[in-house]
Amino acid sequence: MGPNGVVDWPAAGIVRALGEAAGELSADGWAPVSEAGSWVADRHPSQVPSKYGCRSWRQVIHESRG
């Protein structure tokens, strides 16, 4: 999150981490959100939704698509 409280979603680490998770977990172009969140938590523990003002992984996905 930037100093003004606004998230630069395209540059956010959590978005990159979710993209990595999707690449590893996707089947037919889809990955379960809960599995992707667990994957990110295991490999990038500092990338949590609350760091970006979100309450859930689903909210992160929604917000990052703007």
C-alpha distances in whole Angstrom, upper triangle without the diagonal:
4,7,8,6,6,5,7,9,12,10,8,10,11,12,14,15,16,18,20,21,22,24,26,27,27,31,32,29,27,25,25,22,23,24,21,19,22,22,18,18,21,20,16,16,13,11,12,11,10,7,6,8,11,15,16,16,18,15,13,15,16,13,12,16,15
4,5,5,5,6,7,10,13,11,10,12,14,15,17,18,19,21,23,24,25,27,29,30,30,34,35,31,30,29,29,25,27,28,25,23,25,25,21,22,25,23,19,20,16,15,16,15,14,11,10,11,15,18,20,20,21,18,16,18,19,15,15,18,16
4,5,7,9,11,14,16,14,14,16,17,19,20,22,23,25,26,28,29,31,32,33,34,38,39,35,34,32,32,28,29,31,28,26,28,28,24,24,27,26,22,22,18,18,18,17,16,13,12,13,17,20,22,22,24,21,19,22,22,18,18,21,19
4,6,9,11,14,16,15,15,17,18,19,21,23,24,25,27,29,30,32,33,34,34,38,39,35,34,32,32,29,30,31,28,26,29,29,26,26,29,28,24,24,20,19,19,18,16,14,12,13,16,19,22,22,23,20,18,21,21,17,17,20,18
4,7,10,12,15,14,13,15,16,17,19,21,21,23,25,26,27,29,31,31,32,35,36,32,31,29,29,25,26,28,25,23,26,26,23,23,26,25,22,21,18,16,16,14,13,11,9,9,12,16,18,19,20,17,15,18,18,14,15,18,16
4,6,9,12,12,11,14,14,15,17,19,19,21,23,24,25,27,29,29,29,33,33,30,28,27,27,24,25,27,24,22,25,25,22,23,26,25,21,21,18,16,16,14,13,12,9,9,12,16,17,18,18,15,13,16,15,11,12,14,12
4,5,9,9,7,11,11,11,14,15,16,17,19,20,21,23,25,26,26,29,30,26,25,24,24,21,22,24,21,19,22,22,19,20,23,22,18,19,16,13,13,12,12,10,7,9,11,14,15,15,16,13,11,13,13,9,9,12,11
4,6,6,6,10,11,10,12,15,15,16,18,20,20,22,24,25,25,28,29,25,24,24,24,21,23,24,21,20,23,22,19,21,23,22,18,20,17,14,15,14,15,13,10,12,14,17,18,17,17,15,12,13,14,11,9,11,10
4,5,5,8,9,7,10,12,12,12,15,17,17,19,21,22,21,25,25,21,21,20,21,18,20,21,17,17,20,20,16,18,21,20,17,18,16,13,14,12,14,12,9,12,12,16,15,14,14,12,9,10,11,8,5,8,8
4,6,9,10,7,8,12,12,11,14,16,16,17,20,21,21,24,24,20,20,20,21,19,21,22,18,18,21,20,17,20,22,20,17,19,18,14,16,15,17,15,13,15,16,19,18,16,16,15,12,12,13,11,7,9,10
4,6,9,7,8,11,12,12,14,16,17,18,20,22,22,25,26,22,22,21,23,20,22,22,19,18,21,20,16,19,21,18,15,18,15,13,15,15,17,14,12,15,16,20,19,17,18,17,13,14,15,13,10,12,13
4,5,5,7,9,10,11,13,15,16,17,19,20,21,24,25,22,21,20,20,18,19,20,16,15,18,17,13,15,18,16,13,14,12,9,11,11,13,10,9,12,13,16,16,14,15,14,10,12,14,11,9,12,13
4,5,5,6,9,10,11,12,14,15,17,18,19,23,25,21,20,19,19,17,18,18,14,13,15,14,10,12,14,12,9,11,9,7,10,11,13,10,10,14,14,16,16,13,16,15,11,13,16,14,11,14,16
4,5,5,6,9,10,10,12,14,15,16,17,21,23,19,18,16,16,13,14,15,11,10,12,12,8,10,13,11,8,10,9,5,7,8,11,9,8,12,11,13,12,10,12,12,8,10,13,12,9,13,15
4,5,5,6,9,10,10,12,14,15,16,19,20,17,16,14,15,13,15,15,11,11,14,13,10,13,15,14,11,13,13,9,11,10,13,12,10,14,13,15,13,10,12,12,8,8,11,10,7,10,12
4,5,5,6,9,10,11,13,14,15,19,20,17,16,15,16,15,16,16,12,12,15,12,10,13,15,12,10,13,13,10,12,13,16,14,13,17,16,18,16,13,15,15,12,11,15,14,11,13,16
4,5,5,6,9,10,11,12,14,18,19,16,15,13,14,12,14,13,9,9,11,9,6,9,11,9,7,10,10,8,10,12,15,14,13,17,15,17,15,12,14,15,12,12,15,15,12,15,18
4,5,5,6,9,10,10,11,15,17,14,12,10,11,9,11,10,6,7,10,8,7,10,12,11,10,12,13,9,11,11,15,14,13,16,14,16,13,9,11,13,9,9,12,13,11,12,16
4,5,5,6,9,10,10,14,15,12,11,10,12,11,14,13,9,11,13,11,10,13,15,13,12,15,16,12,14,15,18,17,16,19,17,19,16,13,14,15,12,10,14,15,12,13,16
4,5,5,6,9,10,14,16,13,13,11,13,13,14,12,9,11,12,9,8,12,12,10,10,14,15,12,15,16,19,19,18,21,20,21,18,14,16,18,15,14,17,18,15,16,20
4,5,5,6,8,12,14,12,11,8,10,10,11,8,5,8,9,6,7,10,11,9,10,13,15,12,14,15,18,18,18,21,18,19,16,12,14,16,14,13,16,18,15,17,20
4,5,5,5,9,11,8,7,6,9,9,11,9,7,10,12,9,10,13,14,13,14,17,18,15,16,16,20,20,19,22,19,20,17,13,14,16,14,12,15,17,15,15,19
4,6,6,9,11,9,9,8,12,13,15,12,10,13,14,11,12,15,15,14,15,18,20,17,19,19,23,23,22,25,23,23,20,16,17,20,17,15,18,20,17,17,21
4,6,9,12,11,11,9,11,13,14,10,9,12,12,9,11,14,13,12,14,17,19,17,19,20,23,23,23,26,23,24,20,17,18,21,19,17,21,22,20,20,24
4,7,10,9,8,6,8,10,11,8,7,11,11,9,11,14,14,13,15,18,20,18,19,19,23,23,23,25,23,22,19,15,16,19,18,16,19,21,19,20,23
4,6,5,5,4,8,10,12,10,9,13,14,12,14,17,17,17,18,21,23,20,20,21,24,25,24,26,23,23,20,16,16,19,18,15,18,21,19,18,22
4,5,5,6,9,13,14,12,12,16,17,15,17,20,20,20,22,24,26,23,24,24,28,28,27,29,26,26,22,19,18,22,21,18,21,23,22,21,25
4,6,8,11,14,17,15,15,19,20,18,20,23,23,23,25,27,29,26,26,26,29,30,29,30,27,27,24,20,19,23,22,19,21,24,22,20,24
4,7,10,13,16,14,13,17,18,17,18,21,22,21,22,25,26,23,23,23,27,27,25,27,24,25,21,18,17,20,19,15,18,20,18,17,21
4,7,9,12,11,10,14,15,14,16,19,20,20,21,23,24,21,21,20,24,25,23,25,22,22,18,15,14,17,16,13,15,18,17,16,20
4,6,9,7,7,10,12,11,13,15,16,16,18,19,21,18,18,18,21,22,21,23,20,20,16,12,12,16,15,12,15,18,16,16,20
4,6,5,6,9,10,11,12,14,16,17,18,19,21,18,17,16,20,21,21,22,18,17,13,11,10,14,14,12,14,17,17,17,20
4,5,5,6,9,10,10,12,14,15,16,16,18,15,13,13,16,18,17,18,14,14,10,7,7,11,10,9,12,14,14,15,18
4,5,5,6,9,10,11,12,14,15,15,17,14,13,13,16,18,18,18,15,13,10,8,9,12,12,12,14,17,17,18,21
4,5,5,6,9,10,11,12,14,14,17,15,14,14,18,19,19,21,18,16,13,10,12,15,14,14,17,19,18,19,23
4,5,5,6,9,10,11,11,13,15,12,12,12,16,17,17,19,16,15,12,9,10,13,12,11,14,16,15,16,20
4,5,5,6,9,10,10,10,12,10,9,9,13,14,14,16,13,12,9,6,9,12,10,11,14,15,15,17,19
4,5,5,6,9,10,10,12,11,10,12,15,16,17,18,16,15,12,10,13,15,14,14,18,19,18,20,23
4,6,5,6,8,10,12,11,12,13,17,17,18,20,18,17,14,12,14,17,15,15,19,20,18,20,23
4,5,5,5,7,9,7,8,11,14,14,14,17,15,15,13,10,13,15,13,13,17,17,16,18,21
4,6,5,5,8,7,7,10,12,13,14,17,15,15,12,11,14,16,14,15,19,19,18,21,23
4,6,6,10,10,11,14,16,16,18,20,19,18,16,14,18,19,17,18,22,22,21,24,26
4,6,9,9,11,15,17,16,18,20,19,20,18,15,19,20,17,18,22,22,20,23,25
4,6,6,8,12,14,13,14,17,17,17,16,14,17,18,15,17,20,20,18,21,23
4,5,7,11,12,11,14,16,15,16,15,13,17,18,15,17,21,20,19,22,24
4,6,10,10,8,11,14,14,15,15,14,17,17,14,17,20,19,18,21,23
4,7,9,7,9,12,11,13,12,11,14,14,11,13,16,15,14,17,19
4,6,6,7,9,9,9,9,8,12,11,9,12,15,14,14,17,19
4,5,5,7,5,6,6,6,9,8,6,10,12,11,11,15,16
4,5,5,5,6,8,9,12,10,9,13,14,13,14,17,18
4,6,7,9,11,11,14,12,10,14,15,13,13,17,17
4,6,9,10,10,12,10,8,11,12,10,10,14,14
4,7,9,11,12,9,9,12,12,10,12,15,14
4,6,8,9,6,6,10,10,8,10,13,14
4,7,8,7,8,11,11,11,13,16,16
4,5,5,6,9,10,11,12,15,16
4,5,5,6,9,10,11,13,15
4,5,5,6,9,10,11,13
4,5,5,6,8,10,11
4,5,5,6,9,10
4,6,5,6,9
4,6,6,7
4,5,5
4,5
4
